Amino acid sequence: MSFLNHADDAVSVAPQFHQVVFENEKIRVLNVVVSPGQKAAMHWHPENINYFLQGGKMKFTNQDGVSREMEFAVGQTTSGKETMHAVENCGDTEVRTLQIEFKP
């Protein structure tokens, strides 16, 4: 099984986009890179914070099929609750973020 014993962990489902750069008993830090047109299949994240190293336009689709597009800027920080979603870079720039996932 994978991170926190979740079968749909982002690193397991979409390793081409999520690289573990640090992990300890409290957090896991991911380097996330999604190029224009790339899509990540439905995957799971625990509660987390993202810091955008390179911004762009992303489309997030929840398990229920509801989608939303969001634009992110360099230096922007976002926080998220535990979630399952698919992701698509629908812009024309590579999106890069450091994602800090919190372990319970």
Long-range contacts (C-beta under 8 A, 24 or more apart in sequence): 3-28, 3-46, 3-101, 4-46, 4-103, 4-104, 6-44, 6-46, 8-42, 8-43, 8-44, 8-84, 9-43, 9-44, 10-40, 10-43, 10-44, 10-45, 12-43, 13-40, 13-41, 13-42, 13-43, 13-44, 14-40, 14-41, 14-43, 17-87, 18-99, 21-98, 25-103, 26-102, 26-103, 27-100, 27-101, 27-102, 27-103, 28-100, 28-101, 28-103, 29-98, 29-99, 29-100, 29-101, 30-98, 30-99, 30-100, 30-101, 31-96, 31-98, 32-95, 32-96, 32-97, 32-98, 32-99, 33-94, 33-95, 33-96, 34-58, 34-87, 34-89, 34-94, 34-95, 35-89, 35-94, 36-89, 36-91, 36-92, 36-93, 36-94, 37-88, 37-89, 38-88, 38-89, 39-86, 39-87, 39-88, 39-89, 40-86, 40-87, 40-88, 41-86, 42-84, 42-85, 42-86, 43-84, 43-85, 43-86, 44-82, 44-83, 44-84, 45-80, 45-82, 45-83, 45-85, 45-99, 45-101, 46-82, 46-101, 46-102, 46-103, 46-104, 47-79, 47-80, 47-81, 47-82, 47-101, 47-102, 48-79, 48-80, 48-99, 48-100, 48-101, 48-102, 49-77, 49-78, 49-79, 49-80, 49-99, 49-100, 50-77, 50-78, 50-79, 50-80, 50-97, 50-98, 50-99, 50-100, 51-75, 51-76, 51-77, 51-97, 51-98, 51-100, 52-76, 52-77, 52-78, 52-95, 52-96, 52-97, 53-96, 53-97, 53-98, 54-93, 54-94, 54-95, 54-96, 55-93, 55-95, 56-89, 56-91, 56-92, 56-93, 56-94, 56-95, 57-89, 57-90, 57-91, 57-92, 57-93, 57-95, 58-87, 58-88, 58-89, 58-90, 58-91, 58-95, 59-87, 59-88, 59-89, 59-90, 60-85, 60-86, 60-87, 61-85, 61-86, 61-87, 61-88, 72-97
